[in-house]
Structure formats: C-alpha cells, structure tokens
C-alpha cells in the first residue's frame, strides 16, 4: 500500500494521480468480472451486464474511489477465483502458481484474503473437485504465496503483532456487533438492494452447477466466518464480482428471446447505481452532498443504521467524505501556534498528534509551513517513535498535554480547530502547548501506544 501511494506521486503531488490508482484497480476488477462471465459460459450481453453491475455496485465503487487496503483485493480476489476456476475446469495445474502469487500480493495489502482462501479450499475439499488439490502445484502455489507475504509476517512478529492488537481492540471497543442474520442483511445493503438480485441469482446459479459449485459454497463459508468473527460488513466486498458474473450469465440466458428485457435491465441497473453515486464519490459540493445524505438517511434510517461499521458519531457528511476535509487548514493552524513560540522554544518543539490522520496531514502539508516531523502514539506512528524529541516543548494536537497524568509542568490551550465539514471528533478540538516534561519522553512513550482504527 505505501508503495502504491508513493508511486502515484512519483511525478509530484497530485490528487488526480492519487485517485487514479484505485480507479485503475476498479477498472481491472470490471475487466476480470467480464472474464469470469465468459468462463461461466456467458456471451456479449453477460459480459457487458456484469461489467455494468460490478462498476456501480456500492461497495465496489467505494473500494475504487480512495486508496485503502481494500482496493487491491477488489481486483485480486476475483482474479484468484478465475485462476482456480480454470484449474477446476481442467486447465494446466500450474495455474496454482498464478493463484499463489495473487494471494501473496493480496496478503501484503490486507489479511482478510485468508478468509476467502480458507473458504475456497474448504469448499473444494468438501466437493468432488477436491482432486485439483492433489497436485504438487497446489502446494507450490501455497509456498509461493507464503514467500511473497513472508516479509510482512516477519515484520509483524518483530513488532509484537500490532495488527492482531488493532483487530482485537476494534472488535471489543469499536465495531458494531451484528447477529449472523443482521450481517447477511448488510450484504444486501452494501451491494444496493436494487442490484443485489443480480449476485443472489449468481449465488443460486453457482450452487446449482456441479463444476462451479465450489465458488457458491465458498461464498457461504466466507460470510459465515466473517459474521462469527464480528468483521465489518465490507470485509467480504471483493467477492461480489464473482457472483455478479454468474448472475449475469443466467440473466442472459433467461432473456435470450426478448429484444426488450436486456436494454431495460441495463437501464434499470444504471439508474439504480447513479442514485447512490453522490454518496460514494465526491461529485457534489459539500452543502448539496450533506442535504443529499440527510435525505438518504431519512428514507433508509433503519437500514443506514444497520449498515454502519462502528459506533462513531456521523457529522454533516458521510465519514469517507468528511475525512477529505480540513487537513490543510489543520496544518496551517498548527503552524500558527508553532511560529508563535519564542525562538528558543520553537527550536526544541515537537508536534504530537492524536491519530495518524492528523499526523499524516500535518507531515504532508507542514513542509510548506516549515513544520518539524510529527509524532503520534497511533498505529505506525508509535512504531516510528519519538524522532529524537526531548518532549520539553510539545504542541499537542487534539489534546491538553495529558494533564491528568501531570506529564508537563505547565500547559496552555493555544487555539481550537474548527472543521465543520470534517468528522465530529475532528472539529472543535484544542491545540495545546506543553512545557517542562516531568518524565523523559522516551520513557513515557510506551504508555502512548494506541493500536486502533480511527
């Protein structure tokens, strides 16, 4: 993920290029969905309809809009399924090497692919297609995936498995807890209630077919795993291109004798998808977007609540779009505080942010304001440590100098940051100046560790 983000900026900072990266993965996902439709026996309409539905399915559209850890799986899960499907249908077993390489790369992005892989392998073992596992190439593929992902696993081990801590704490303190039935219902919501029939038909199609049945069984096992482990509703999102492709093939067969049904279905899918575009892509001005979101929530209040992934408060904009606001202004606010310090204090001042979003924004925009590197106890920033700061003078962003712990001799709130379009917890917080640390910052640093999602 860091390499992909950095590669998008190789020619300089560009928001367009940053958004082009997930768009390319989304395009690759759509193309792979077409290939799956062909592999399932579809012709031109099945390919086009599958591509259309995959492109406008909400959870997939979201993955293809911003750089996130889900972006890579959007393409690689369906691609791995395509390789395995070809093996099951009699292709060269050396395709297991391709599948292994794909899974290895996907693991570098997000570990949730292990649920998908486990579901596929168990499904194959439970069905007559288990024979495709009885080849050295399958184990070679497993070995290749392990080798590719090994640096990631070793890094986790060397740092005390921070991802495990993050996931455990999120499950215990933040994630919405859903029953299996509620979790199944969220899958309808995140794929659009008006478009979900396509993948439901696909699931029914796969379960009825002997050769492709393992993919339908794998889907059911995948949902069961994530539901029982209280995963977020979108964790299985990358699997839906597979089901959409299968559904498009059945719809093509059912409409073979009608000249009207096919264009009507395509128009229906397009209109249904367009209705949600403003909630999934930043295409409207803030005030219009906020009003559109309020209308959507009032119409679907119960469903929107069910589809939430955590218990945080929602503000004027949906969380993803709220997180796109206020960062440059935050860096400017911190810079004003920093440059207001006397030269002697400024020379030793460090900037402490409460979370990685604030820290990264100040690091990114801070260069133009002459700000020093930021430290934070949140996630990767904690691992990067104190960056040599003594802690004697700290600008505490989103905090009041840990006053309850009496860590500093004096502190003052320099300003409050206003960010009305941001998330509620990123609006109105203090920016404080802390002086005279009573405990060496390096000694206090372990207590600042916060492995958690925002």
C-alpha positions, 0 to 999 in steps of 0.5 A: 500500500505505501508503495502504491501511494508513493508511486502515484506521486512519483511525478509530484503531488497530485490528487488526480494521480492519487485517485487514479490508482484505485480507479485503475484497480476498479477498472481491472476488477470490471475487466476480470468480472467480464472474464469470469462471465465468459468462463461461466459460459456467458456471451456479449450481453453477460459480459457487458451486464456484469461489467455494468453491475460490478462498476456501480455496485456500492461497495465496489465503487467505494473500494475504487474511489480512495486508496485503502487496503481494500482496493487491491483485493477488489481486483485480486480476489476475483482474479484468484477465483478465475485462476482456480476456476480454470484449474477446476475446469481442467486447465494446466495445474500450474495455474496454482502458481498464478493463484499463489502469487495473487494471494501473496500480493493480496496478503501484503495489502490486507489479511482478510484474503485468508478468509476467502482462501480458507473458504475456497479450499474448504469448499473444494475439499468438501466437493468432488473437485477436491482432486485439483488439490492433489497436485504438487502445484497446489502446494507450490502455489501455497509456498509461493504465496507464503514467500511473497507475504513472508516479509510482512509476517516477519515484520509483524512478529518483530513488532509484537503483532500490532495488527492482531492488537488493532483487530482485537481492540476494534472488535471489543471497543469499536465495531458494531456487533451484528447477529449472523442474520443482521450481517447477511442483511448488510450484504444486501445493503452494501451491494444496493438492494436494487442490484443485489438480485443480480449476485443472489441469482449468481449465488443460486446459479453457482450452487446449482452447477456441479463444476462451479459449485465450489465458488457458491459454497465458498461464498457461504463459508466466507460470510459465515466466518466473517459474521462469527468473527464480528468483521465489518460488513465490507470485509467480504466486498471483493467477492461480489464480482464473482457472483455478479458474473454468474448472475449475469450469465443466467440473466442472459440466458433467461432473456435470450428471446426478448429484444426488450428485457436486456436494454431495460435491465441495463437501464434499470441497473444504471439508474439504480447505481447513479442514485447512490453515486453522490454518496460514494464519490465526491461529485457534489459540493459539500452543502448539496452532498450533506442535504443529499445524505440527510435525505438518504438517511431519512428514507433508509434510517433503519437500514443506514443504521444497520449498515454502519461499521462502528459506533462513531458519531456521523457529522454533516457528511458521510465519514469517507467524505468528511475525512477529505476535509480540513487537513490543510487548514489543520496544518496551517493552524498548527503552524500558527501556534508553532511560529508563535513560540519564542525562538528558543522554544520553537527550536526544541518543539515537537508536534504530537498528534492524536491519530495518524490522520492528523499526523499524516496531514500535518507531515504532508502539508507542514513542509510548506509551513516549515513544520518539524516531523510529527509524532503520534502514539497511533498505529505506525506512528508509535512504531516510528517513535519519538524522532529524537524529541526531548518532549520539553516543548510539545504542541499537542494536537487534539489534546491538553498535554495529558494533564491528568497524568501531570506529564508537563509542568505547565500547559496552555490551550493555544487555539481550537480547530474548527472543521465543520465539514470534517468528522465530529471528533475532528472539529472543535478540538484544542491545540495545546502547548506543553512545557517542562516534561516531568518524565523523559519522553522516551520513557513515557512513550510506551504508555502512548501506544494506541493500536486502533482504527480511527 
